[in-house]
Amino acid sequence: MKKEVRNYHGDLAAIQEIFMSMSVRFDSIYYINLVENTFFAPAQTEAAAVNYSHSGNYTDMVHTYARKIVHPLDRLLYEKGLMPEVIGKKLEGQGFEEFEYRSKVSDGSYHWFRLQIVPAKFREDGRAEMATLFTTDINENKQQELEARQLLEEQAEQLQRQARLLLEQNRELHMGAERFRIVMENSDKIVFEYDMLMGCLALIVPEKREEQINVSLDQLERGCVLWGRKIIRFRPGLKNVIKQITEGEKRTSCEMQMQIKNGEEAWQRITLAGMRDEKRNVRRIVGMMEDITLQKETEKAAAIEEKFRRAMRQECQSAYEVNFSTGDFIFCQAHGEGAALPEKGESYENFVFRLAEERVHEDSYREFIEAFSLGNIWNAFQQKKNEIHLDCEMLQQDGKMRWHNADMHLFKDQVLGDLKGYFYLIDIDNRKREELELIRKAERDSLTDVYNKGTTEREIRKRLKMSRYVRSGTLFMIDIDYFKNINDTYGHLTGDRVIRDCAAALRSLFRAEDVIGRVGGDEFCIFFDGFETENQVAVRAEAVKERVGRVLPAREGKPGSSVSIGISRNHGKRKSFEQLYQEADKALYCQKQHGKNGYSFFREGEEEN
């Protein structure tokens, strides 16, 4: 073998010197003896990556490389293309051979390489005896090439769509007499003629005219109703199309929604052509109306599909394509660990309920089911509602809840007639929490962090619509006694602290779902339910008195914190917010008249004085 290696050096030294001096950088160079099936690698090559020697049996080297570092999809090409008999035939036929393949590099990833084989020595019969093999890392260029190819394919597809559209328009613009006759005979097509001089509008049908009606150009431009079994109301947009004809256009068209038969909406394409007299003035306008509702629905479905594809390329956590007619998934894609995916063979309906049970926050559970259940999907589509949106918190793999936007887009398959939809789950946690924080700040009193006056009123009105608050809803109007004296005695900082601590005391006594608000400088309002009897409410009022009294105890002749409370109750009567508020305010006034640091219930027939 050493002798063979020396022979390689002697035979190929000049070739090596030439290739080493070239500007092109080769990652590996091999010298191959095709007759003896041996090779020699004079420089560091892939051999190091597979612990293979720099010389040896050529066929073994090829199989070893293919098995250890060549991409599985390229192994067959690599092994077959580098067999000595294949190389010999290729070099005899064209004197040069190359192909591209993927091979593992030092970091474990796969790079694209170009492999080139050139003859180094020929025998007397002209057959290649020795060859030189070069490999070059072309990964960067290959990636650019693949991206460029994808861009070209997208552009080609776009050009094809445009070409199809242009062909369709061209067919319409060059409609011949035979097609015009067929169109007129087709009851789904409507062809009309307007006589500019006579002001007559008529429907055209084969071999006869229906009764004409007199219509001015102004009426036609503003909209008119044709008679008989074809009732058509033109939209004002037709005015611009007619204007183009009268100003010299040979043919023009527009698309608009129109009322066809009993007020139903349909998309129509109206094509107009002018018939001119010898003075080149428009004498008649011939128009054809073609129902393109199906085309518009197809275009809309295509737009929805494109949005779905964009969403999959963006940061949506999960994307699904669903056939609601069969209740099955067509396509599912998820990003990130723990993303929600249906189990194999799982129906859409079962997946929605499972997703709600396992992931959706309990506050949004019912709304999620009502929005995305199969029955609601069909109801929404029948009501011409093609989009359903819902923001809800969903459980993540790390145990935390994050806000997601659940987004459904519905469309009808124009080929099969099935109802289908695209369903996305998009993580909007950061944006949603910022929005909620802004809303919270707008609803809260800045000093106490309880509801401000406007939010308090709105929340109480909302709860008064619920039956349980009609049965046992209770309103406390609370006023801090002698608050001006507290400010004058201790200072405004202490006064602010008393207000803040009183609010904290109230929050500790009531539930998170109860309404607690600051409605004045030293006034609070609380609305809650759950206490059926007056005695139960009185116990809660005593607790408020006791807890607030601890905020600033009176000492050494200085005032302490105490409250007066006016109480109004629904007690089975459906009272308005204004009525409850006035009653509690009267009760508060009564308590202050008879001594502070206490509470008073509103009694029917009480006088304000």
Secondary structure as a PSIPRED ss2 file (coil, helix, strand):
# PSIPRED VFORMAT (PSIPRED V4.0)

   1 M C   1.000  0.000  0.000
   2 K H   0.000  1.000  0.000
   3 K H   0.000  1.000  0.000
   4 E H   0.000  1.000  0.000
   5 V H   0.000  1.000  0.000
   6 R H   0.000  1.000  0.000
   7 N H   0.000  1.000  0.000
   8 Y H   0.000  1.000  0.000
   9 H H   0.000  1.000  0.000
  10 G H   0.000  1.000  0.000
  11 D H   0.000  1.000  0.000
  12 L H   0.000  1.000  0.000
  13 A H   0.000  1.000  0.000
  14 A H   0.000  1.000  0.000
  15 I H   0.000  1.000  0.000
  16 Q H   0.000  1.000  0.000
  17 E H   0.000  1.000  0.000
  18 I H   0.000  1.000  0.000
  19 F H   0.000  1.000  0.000
  20 M H   0.000  1.000  0.000
  21 S C   1.000  0.000  0.000
  22 M C   1.000  0.000  0.000
  23 S C   1.000  0.000  0.000
  24 V C   1.000  0.000  0.000
  25 R C   1.000  0.000  0.000
  26 F C   1.000  0.000  0.000
  27 D C   1.000  0.000  0.000
  28 S E   0.000  0.000  1.000
  29 I E   0.000  0.000  1.000
  30 Y E   0.000  0.000  1.000
  31 Y E   0.000  0.000  1.000
  32 I E   0.000  0.000  1.000
  33 N E   0.000  0.000  1.000
  34 L C   1.000  0.000  0.000
  35 V C   1.000  0.000  0.000
  36 E C   1.000  0.000  0.000
  37 N C   1.000  0.000  0.000
  38 T E   0.000  0.000  1.000
  39 F E   0.000  0.000  1.000
  40 F E   0.000  0.000  1.000
  41 A C   1.000  0.000  0.000
  42 P C   1.000  0.000  0.000
  43 A C   1.000  0.000  0.000
  44 Q C   1.000  0.000  0.000
  45 T C   1.000  0.000  0.000
  46 E H   0.000  1.000  0.000
  47 A H   0.000  1.000  0.000
  48 A H   0.000  1.000  0.000
  49 A H   0.000  1.000  0.000
  50 V H   0.000  1.000  0.000
  51 N C   1.000  0.000  0.000
  52 Y C   1.000  0.000  0.000
  53 S C   1.000  0.000  0.000
  54 H C   1.000  0.000  0.000
  55 S E   0.000  0.000  1.000
  56 G E   0.000  0.000  1.000
  57 N E   0.000  0.000  1.000
  58 Y H   0.000  1.000  0.000
  59 T H   0.000  1.000  0.000
  60 D H   0.000  1.000  0.000
  61 M H   0.000  1.000  0.000
  62 V H   0.000  1.000  0.000
  63 H H   0.000  1.000  0.000
  64 T H   0.000  1.000  0.000
  65 Y H   0.000  1.000  0.000
  66 A H   0.000  1.000  0.000
  67 R H   0.000  1.000  0.000
  68 K H   0.000  1.000  0.000
  69 I C   1.000  0.000  0.000
  70 V E   0.000  0.000  1.000
  71 H C   1.000  0.000  0.000
  72 P H   0.000  1.000  0.000
  73 L H   0.000  1.000  0.000
  74 D H   0.000  1.000  0.000
  75 R H   0.000  1.000  0.000
  76 L H   0.000  1.000  0.000
  77 L H   0.000  1.000  0.000
  78 Y H   0.000  1.000  0.000
  79 E H   0.000  1.000  0.000
  80 K H   0.000  1.000  0.000
  81 G H   0.000  1.000  0.000
  82 L C   1.000  0.000  0.000
  83 M C   1.000  0.000  0.000
  84 P H   0.000  1.000  0.000
  85 E H   0.000  1.000  0.000
  86 V H   0.000  1.000  0.000
  87 I H   0.000  1.000  0.000
  88 G H   0.000  1.000  0.000
  89 K H   0.000  1.000  0.000
  90 K H   0.000  1.000  0.000
  91 L H   0.000  1.000  0.000
  92 E H   0.000  1.000  0.000
  93 G H   0.000  1.000  0.000
  94 Q H   0.000  1.000  0.000
  95 G C   1.000  0.000  0.000
  96 F C   1.000  0.000  0.000
  97 E E   0.000  0.000  1.000
  98 E E   0.000  0.000  1.000
  99 F E   0.000  0.000  1.000
 100 E E   0.000  0.000  1.000
 101 Y E   0.000  0.000  1.000
 102 R E   0.000  0.000  1.000
 103 S E   0.000  0.000  1.000
 104 K E   0.000  0.000  1.000
 105 V C   1.000  0.000  0.000
 106 S C   1.000  0.000  0.000
 107 D C   1.000  0.000  0.000
 108 G C   1.000  0.000  0.000
 109 S C   1.000  0.000  0.000
 110 Y E   0.000  0.000  1.000
 111 H E   0.000  0.000  1.000
 112 W E   0.000  0.000  1.000
 113 F E   0.000  0.000  1.000
 114 R E   0.000  0.000  1.000
 115 L E   0.000  0.000  1.000
 116 Q E   0.000  0.000  1.000
 117 I E   0.000  0.000  1.000
 118 V E   0.000  0.000  1.000
 119 P E   0.000  0.000  1.000
 120 A E   0.000  0.000  1.000
 121 K E   0.000  0.000  1.000
 122 F E   0.000  0.000  1.000
 123 R C   1.000  0.000  0.000
 124 E C   1.000  0.000  0.000
 125 D C   1.000  0.000  0.000
 126 G C   1.000  0.000  0.000
 127 R C   1.000  0.000  0.000
 128 A E   0.000  0.000  1.000
 129 E E   0.000  0.000  1.000
 130 M E   0.000  0.000  1.000
 131 A E   0.000  0.000  1.000
 132 T E   0.000  0.000  1.000
 133 L E   0.000  0.000  1.000
 134 F E   0.000  0.000  1.000
 135 T E   0.000  0.000  1.000
 136 T E   0.000  0.000  1.000
 137 D E   0.000  0.000  1.000
 138 I C   1.000  0.000  0.000
 139 N H   0.000  1.000  0.000
 140 E H   0.000  1.000  0.000
 141 N H   0.000  1.000  0.000
 142 K H   0.000  1.000  0.000
 143 Q H   0.000  1.000  0.000
 144 Q H   0.000  1.000  0.000
 145 E H   0.000  1.000  0.000
 146 L H   0.000  1.000  0.000
 147 E H   0.000  1.000  0.000
 148 A H   0.000  1.000  0.000
 149 R H   0.000  1.000  0.000
 150 Q H   0.000  1.000  0.000
 151 L H   0.000  1.000  0.000
 152 L H   0.000  1.000  0.000
 153 E H   0.000  1.000  0.000
 154 E H   0.000  1.000  0.000
 155 Q H   0.000  1.000  0.000
 156 A H   0.000  1.000  0.000
 157 E H   0.000  1.000  0.000
 158 Q H   0.000  1.000  0.000
 159 L H   0.000  1.000  0.000
 160 Q H   0.000  1.000  0.000
 161 R H   0.000  1.000  0.000
 162 Q H   0.000  1.000  0.000
 163 A H   0.000  1.000  0.000
 164 R H   0.000  1.000  0.000
 165 L H   0.000  1.000  0.000
 166 L H   0.000  1.000  0.000
 167 L H   0.000  1.000  0.000
 168 E H   0.000  1.000  0.000
 169 Q H   0.000  1.000  0.000
 170 N H   0.000  1.000  0.000
 171 R H   0.000  1.000  0.000
 172 E H   0.000  1.000  0.000
 173 L H   0.000  1.000  0.000
 174 H C   1.000  0.000  0.000
 175 M C   1.000  0.000  0.000
 176 G C   1.000  0.000  0.000
 177 A H   0.000  1.000  0.000
 178 E H   0.000  1.000  0.000
 179 R H   0.000  1.000  0.000
 180 F H   0.000  1.000  0.000
 181 R H   0.000  1.000  0.000
 182 I H   0.000  1.000  0.000
 183 V H   0.000  1.000  0.000
 184 M H   0.000  1.000  0.000
 185 E H   0.000  1.000  0.000
 186 N C   1.000  0.000  0.000
 187 S C   1.000  0.000  0.000
 188 D C   1.000  0.000  0.000
 189 K C   1.000  0.000  0.000
 190 I E   0.000  0.000  1.000
 191 V E   0.000  0.000  1.000
 192 F E   0.000  0.000  1.000
 193 E E   0.000  0.000  1.000
 194 Y E   0.000  0.000  1.000
 195 D E   0.000  0.000  1.000
 196 M C   1.000  0.000  0.000
 197 L C   1.000  0.000  0.000
 198 M C   1.000  0.000  0.000
 199 G C   1.000  0.000  0.000
 200 C E   0.000  0.000  1.000
 201 L E   0.000  0.000  1.000
 202 A E   0.000  0.000  1.000
 203 L E   0.000  0.000  1.000
 204 I E   0.000  0.000  1.000
 205 V E   0.000  0.000  1.000
 206 P C   1.000  0.000  0.000
 207 E C   1.000  0.000  0.000
 208 K E   0.000  0.000  1.000
 209 R E   0.000  0.000  1.000
 210 E C   1.000  0.000  0.000
 211 E C   1.000  0.000  0.000
 212 Q C   1.000  0.000  0.000
 213 I E   0.000  0.000  1.000
 214 N E   0.000  0.000  1.000
 215 V C   1.000  0.000  0.000
 216 S C   1.000  0.000  0.000
 217 L H   0.000  1.000  0.000
 218 D H   0.000  1.000  0.000
 219 Q H   0.000  1.000  0.000
 220 L H   0.000  1.000  0.000
 221 E H   0.000  1.000  0.000
 222 R H   0.000  1.000  0.000
 223 G C   1.000  0.000  0.000
 224 C C   1.000  0.000  0.000
 225 V E   0.000  0.000  1.000
 226 L C   1.000  0.000  0.000
 227 W C   1.000  0.000  0.000
 228 G C   1.000  0.000  0.000
 229 R C   1.000  0.000  0.000
 230 K C   1.000  0.000  0.000
 231 I C   1.000  0.000  0.000
 232 I E   0.000  0.000  1.000
 233 R E   0.000  0.000  1.000
 234 F C   1.000  0.000  0.000
 235 R C   1.000  0.000  0.000
 236 P C   1.000  0.000  0.000
 237 G C   1.000  0.000  0.000
 238 L H   0.000  1.000  0.000
 239 K H   0.000  1.000  0.000
 240 N H   0.000  1.000  0.000
 241 V H   0.000  1.000  0.000
 242 I H   0.000  1.000  0.000
 243 K H   0.000  1.000  0.000
 244 Q H   0.000  1.000  0.000
 245 I H   0.000  1.000  0.000
 246 T H   0.000  1.000  0.000
 247 E C   1.000  0.000  0.000
 248 G C   1.000  0.000  0.000
 249 E C   1.000  0.000  0.000
 250 K C   1.000  0.000  0.000
 251 R E   0.000  0.000  1.000
 252 T E   0.000  0.000  1.000
 253 S E   0.000  0.000  1.000
 254 C E   0.000  0.000  1.000
 255 E E   0.000  0.000  1.000
 256 M E   0.000  0.000  1.000
 257 Q E   0.000  0.000  1.000
 258 M E   0.000  0.000  1.000
 259 Q E   0.000  0.000  1.000
 260 I E   0.000  0.000  1.000
 261 K C   1.000  0.000  0.000
 262 N C   1.000  0.000  0.000
 263 G C   1.000  0.000  0.000
 264 E E   0.000  0.000  1.000
 265 E E   0.000  0.000  1.000
 266 A E   0.000  0.000  1.000
 267 W E   0.000  0.000  1.000
 268 Q E   0.000  0.000  1.000
 269 R E   0.000  0.000  1.000
 270 I E   0.000  0.000  1.000
 271 T E   0.000  0.000  1.000
 272 L E   0.000  0.000  1.000
 273 A E   0.000  0.000  1.000
 274 G E   0.000  0.000  1.000
 275 M E   0.000  0.000  1.000
 276 R E   0.000  0.000  1.000
 277 D C   1.000  0.000  0.000
 278 E C   1.000  0.000  0.000
 279 K C   1.000  0.000  0.000
 280 R C   1.000  0.000  0.000
 281 N C   1.000  0.000  0.000
 282 V E   0.000  0.000  1.000
 283 R E   0.000  0.000  1.000
 284 R E   0.000  0.000  1.000
 285 I E   0.000  0.000  1.000
 286 V E   0.000  0.000  1.000
 287 G E   0.000  0.000  1.000
 288 M E   0.000  0.000  1.000
 289 M E   0.000  0.000  1.000
 290 E E   0.000  0.000  1.000
 291 D E   0.000  0.000  1.000
 292 I C   1.000  0.000  0.000
 293 T H   0.000  1.000  0.000
 294 L H   0.000  1.000  0.000
 295 Q H   0.000  1.000  0.000
 296 K H   0.000  1.000  0.000
 297 E H   0.000  1.000  0.000
 298 T H   0.000  1.000  0.000
 299 E H   0.000  1.000  0.000
 300 K H   0.000  1.000  0.000
 301 A H   0.000  1.000  0.000
 302 A H   0.000  1.000  0.000
 303 A H   0.000  1.000  0.000
 304 I H   0.000  1.000  0.000
 305 E H   0.000  1.000  0.000
 306 E H   0.000  1.000  0.000
 307 K H   0.000  1.000  0.000
 308 F H   0.000  1.000  0.000
 309 R H   0.000  1.000  0.000
 310 R H   0.000  1.000  0.000
 311 A H   0.000  1.000  0.000
 312 M H   0.000  1.000  0.000
 313 R H   0.000  1.000  0.000
 314 Q C   1.000  0.000  0.000
 315 E C   1.000  0.000  0.000
 316 C E   0.000  0.000  1.000
 317 Q E   0.000  0.000  1.000
 318 S E   0.000  0.000  1.000
 319 A E   0.000  0.000  1.000
 320 Y E   0.000  0.000  1.000
 321 E E   0.000  0.000  1.000
 322 V E   0.000  0.000  1.000
 323 N E   0.000  0.000  1.000
 324 F C   1.000  0.000  0.000
 325 S C   1.000  0.000  0.000
 326 T C   1.000  0.000  0.000
 327 G C   1.000  0.000  0.000
 328 D E   0.000  0.000  1.000
 329 F E   0.000  0.000  1.000
 330 I E   0.000  0.000  1.000
 331 F E   0.000  0.000  1.000
 332 C E   0.000  0.000  1.000
 333 Q E   0.000  0.000  1.000
 334 A E   0.000  0.000  1.000
 335 H C   1.000  0.000  0.000
 336 G C   1.000  0.000  0.000
 337 E C   1.000  0.000  0.000
 338 G C   1.000  0.000  0.000
 339 A C   1.000  0.000  0.000
 340 A C   1.000  0.000  0.000
 341 L C   1.000  0.000  0.000
 342 P C   1.000  0.000  0.000
 343 E C   1.000  0.000  0.000
 344 K C   1.000  0.000  0.000
 345 G C   1.000  0.000  0.000
 346 E C   1.000  0.000  0.000
 347 S C   1.000  0.000  0.000
 348 Y H   0.000  1.000  0.000
 349 E H   0.000  1.000  0.000
 350 N H   0.000  1.000  0.000
 351 F H   0.000  1.000  0.000
 352 V H   0.000  1.000  0.000
 353 F H   0.000  1.000  0.000
 354 R H   0.000  1.000  0.000
 355 L H   0.000  1.000  0.000
 356 A H   0.000  1.000  0.000
 357 E H   0.000  1.000  0.000
 358 E H   0.000  1.000  0.000
 359 R C   1.000  0.000  0.000
 360 V E   0.000  0.000  1.000
 361 H C   1.000  0.000  0.000
 362 E H   0.000  1.000  0.000
 363 D H   0.000  1.000  0.000
 364 S H   0.000  1.000  0.000
 365 Y H   0.000  1.000  0.000
 366 R H   0.000  1.000  0.000
 367 E H   0.000  1.000  0.000
 368 F H   0.000  1.000  0.000
 369 I H   0.000  1.000  0.000
 370 E H   0.000  1.000  0.000
 371 A H   0.000  1.000  0.000
 372 F H   0.000  1.000  0.000
 373 S C   1.000  0.000  0.000
 374 L H   0.000  1.000  0.000
 375 G H   0.000  1.000  0.000
 376 N H   0.000  1.000  0.000
 377 I H   0.000  1.000  0.000
 378 W H   0.000  1.000  0.000
 379 N H   0.000  1.000  0.000
 380 A H   0.000  1.000  0.000
 381 F H   0.000  1.000  0.000
 382 Q H   0.000  1.000  0.000
 383 Q C   1.000  0.000  0.000
 384 K C   1.000  0.000  0.000
 385 K C   1.000  0.000  0.000
 386 N C   1.000  0.000  0.000
 387 E E   0.000  0.000  1.000
 388 I E   0.000  0.000  1.000
 389 H E   0.000  0.000  1.000
 390 L E   0.000  0.000  1.000
 391 D E   0.000  0.000  1.000
 392 C E   0.000  0.000  1.000
 393 E E   0.000  0.000  1.000
 394 M E   0.000  0.000  1.000
 395 L E   0.000  0.000  1.000
 396 Q C   1.000  0.000  0.000
 397 Q C   1.000  0.000  0.000
 398 D C   1.000  0.000  0.000
 399 G C   1.000  0.000  0.000
 400 K C   1.000  0.000  0.000
 401 M E   0.000  0.000  1.000
 402 R E   0.000  0.000  1.000
 403 W E   0.000  0.000  1.000
 404 H E   0.000  0.000  1.000
 405 N E   0.000  0.000  1.000
 406 A E   0.000  0.000  1.000
 407 D E   0.000  0.000  1.000
 408 M E   0.000  0.000  1.000
 409 H E   0.000  0.000  1.000
 410 L E   0.000  0.000  1.000
 411 F E   0.000  0.000  1.000
 412 K E   0.000  0.000  1.000
 413 D C   1.000  0.000  0.000
 414 Q C   1.000  0.000  0.000
 415 V C   1.000  0.000  0.000
 416 L C   1.000  0.000  0.000
 417 G C   1.000  0.000  0.000
 418 D C   1.000  0.000  0.000
 419 L E   0.000  0.000  1.000
 420 K E   0.000  0.000  1.000
 421 G E   0.000  0.000  1.000
 422 Y E   0.000  0.000  1.000
 423 F E   0.000  0.000  1.000
 424 Y E   0.000  0.000  1.000
 425 L E   0.000  0.000  1.000
 426 I E   0.000  0.000  1.000
 427 D E   0.000  0.000  1.000
 428 I C   1.000  0.000  0.000
 429 D H   0.000  1.000  0.000
 430 N H   0.000  1.000  0.000
 431 R H   0.000  1.000  0.000
 432 K H   0.000  1.000  0.000
 433 R H   0.000  1.000  0.000
 434 E H   0.000  1.000  0.000
 435 E H   0.000  1.000  0.000
 436 L H   0.000  1.000  0.000
 437 E H   0.000  1.000  0.000
 438 L H   0.000  1.000  0.000
 439 I H   0.000  1.000  0.000
 440 R H   0.000  1.000  0.000
 441 K H   0.000  1.000  0.000
 442 A H   0.000  1.000  0.000
 443 E H   0.000  1.000  0.000
 444 R E   0.000  0.000  1.000
 445 D C   1.000  0.000  0.000
 446 S C   1.000  0.000  0.000
 447 L C   1.000  0.000  0.000
 448 T C   1.000  0.000  0.000
 449 D C   1.000  0.000  0.000
 450 V C   1.000  0.000  0.000
 451 Y E   0.000  0.000  1.000
 452 N C   1.000  0.000  0.000
 453 K H   0.000  1.000  0.000
 454 G H   0.000  1.000  0.000
 455 T H   0.000  1.000  0.000
 456 T H   0.000  1.000  0.000
 457 E H   0.000  1.000  0.000
 458 R H   0.000  1.000  0.000
 459 E H   0.000  1.000  0.000
 460 I H   0.000  1.000  0.000
 461 R H   0.000  1.000  0.000
 462 K H   0.000  1.000  0.000
 463 R H   0.000  1.000  0.000
 464 L C   1.000  0.000  0.000
 465 K C   1.000  0.000  0.000
 466 M C   1.000  0.000  0.000
 467 S H   0.000  1.000  0.000
 468 R H   0.000  1.000  0.000
 469 Y H   0.000  1.000  0.000
 470 V H   0.000  1.000  0.000
 471 R H   0.000  1.000  0.000
 472 S H   0.000  1.000  0.000
 473 G C   1.000  0.000  0.000
 474 T E   0.000  0.000  1.000
 475 L E   0.000  0.000  1.000
 476 F E   0.000  0.000  1.000
 477 M E   0.000  0.000  1.000
 478 I E   0.000  0.000  1.000
 479 D E   0.000  0.000  1.000
 480 I E   0.000  0.000  1.000
 481 D C   1.000  0.000  0.000
 482 Y C   1.000  0.000  0.000
 483 F H   0.000  1.000  0.000
 484 K H   0.000  1.000  0.000
 485 N H   0.000  1.000  0.000
 486 I H   0.000  1.000  0.000
 487 N H   0.000  1.000  0.000
 488 D H   0.000  1.000  0.000
 489 T H   0.000  1.000  0.000
 490 Y H   0.000  1.000  0.000
 491 G C   1.000  0.000  0.000
 492 H H   0.000  1.000  0.000
 493 L H   0.000  1.000  0.000
 494 T H   0.000  1.000  0.000
 495 G H   0.000  1.000  0.000
 496 D H   0.000  1.000  0.000
 497 R H   0.000  1.000  0.000
 498 V H   0.000  1.000  0.000
 499 I H   0.000  1.000  0.000
 500 R H   0.000  1.000  0.000
 501 D H   0.000  1.000  0.000
 502 C H   0.000  1.000  0.000
 503 A H   0.000  1.000  0.000
 504 A H   0.000  1.000  0.000
 505 A H   0.000  1.000  0.000
 506 L H   0.000  1.000  0.000
 507 R H   0.000  1.000  0.000
 508 S H   0.000  1.000  0.000
 509 L H   0.000  1.000  0.000
 510 F C   1.000  0.000  0.000
 511 R C   1.000  0.000  0.000
 512 A C   1.000  0.000  0.000
 513 E C   1.000  0.000  0.000
 514 D C   1.000  0.000  0.000
 515 V E   0.000  0.000  1.000
 516 I E   0.000  0.000  1.000
 517 G E   0.000  0.000  1.000
 518 R E   0.000  0.000  1.000
 519 V C   1.000  0.000  0.000
 520 G C   1.000  0.000  0.000
 521 G C   1.000  0.000  0.000
 522 D C   1.000  0.000  0.000
 523 E E   0.000  0.000  1.000
 524 F E   0.000  0.000  1.000
 525 C E   0.000  0.000  1.000
 526 I E   0.000  0.000  1.000
 527 F E   0.000  0.000  1.000
 528 F E   0.000  0.000  1.000
 529 D C   1.000  0.000  0.000
 530 G C   1.000  0.000  0.000
 531 F C   1.000  0.000  0.000
 532 E C   1.000  0.000  0.000
 533 T C   1.000  0.000  0.000
 534 E H   0.000  1.000  0.000
 535 N H   0.000  1.000  0.000
 536 Q H   0.000  1.000  0.000
 537 V H   0.000  1.000  0.000
 538 A H   0.000  1.000  0.000
 539 V H   0.000  1.000  0.000
 540 R H   0.000  1.000  0.000
 541 A H   0.000  1.000  0.000
 542 E H   0.000  1.000  0.000
 543 A H   0.000  1.000  0.000
 544 V H   0.000  1.000  0.000
 545 K H   0.000  1.000  0.000
 546 E H   0.000  1.000  0.000
 547 R H   0.000  1.000  0.000
 548 V H   0.000  1.000  0.000
 549 G H   0.000  1.000  0.000
 550 R C   1.000  0.000  0.000
 551 V C   1.000  0.000  0.000
 552 L C   1.000  0.000  0.000
 553 P C   1.000  0.000  0.000
 554 A C   1.000  0.000  0.000
 555 R E   0.000  0.000  1.000
 556 E C   1.000  0.000  0.000
 557 G C   1.000  0.000  0.000
 558 K E   0.000  0.000  1.000
 559 P C   1.000  0.000  0.000
 560 G C   1.000  0.000  0.000
 561 S C   1.000  0.000  0.000
 562 S C   1.000  0.000  0.000
 563 V E   0.000  0.000  1.000
 564 S E   0.000  0.000  1.000
 565 I E   0.000  0.000  1.000
 566 G E   0.000  0.000  1.000
 567 I E   0.000  0.000  1.000
 568 S E   0.000  0.000  1.000
 569 R E   0.000  0.000  1.000
 570 N C   1.000  0.000  0.000
 571 H C   1.000  0.000  0.000
 572 G C   1.000  0.000  0.000
 573 K C   1.000  0.000  0.000
 574 R C   1.000  0.000  0.000
 575 K C   1.000  0.000  0.000
 576 S C   1.000  0.000  0.000
 577 F H   0.000  1.000  0.000
 578 E H   0.000  1.000  0.000
 579 Q H   0.000  1.000  0.000
 580 L H   0.000  1.000  0.000
 581 Y H   0.000  1.000  0.000
 582 Q H   0.000  1.000  0.000
 583 E H   0.000  1.000  0.000
 584 A H   0.000  1.000  0.000
 585 D H   0.000  1.000  0.000
 586 K H   0.000  1.000  0.000
 587 A H   0.000  1.000  0.000
 588 L H   0.000  1.000  0.000
 589 Y H   0.000  1.000  0.000
 590 C H   0.000  1.000  0.000
 591 Q H   0.000  1.000  0.000
 592 K H   0.000  1.000  0.000
 593 Q H   0.000  1.000  0.000
 594 H C   1.000  0.000  0.000
 595 G C   1.000  0.000  0.000
 596 K C   1.000  0.000  0.000
 597 N C   1.000  0.000  0.000
 598 G C   1.000  0.000  0.000
 599 Y E   0.000  0.000  1.000
 600 S E   0.000  0.000  1.000
 601 F E   0.000  0.000  1.000
 602 F C   1.000  0.000  0.000
 603 R C   1.000  0.000  0.000
 604 E C   1.000  0.000  0.000
 605 G C   1.000  0.000  0.000
 606 E C   1.000  0.000  0.000
 607 E C   1.000  0.000  0.000
 608 E C   1.000  0.000  0.000
 609 N C   1.000  0.000  0.000
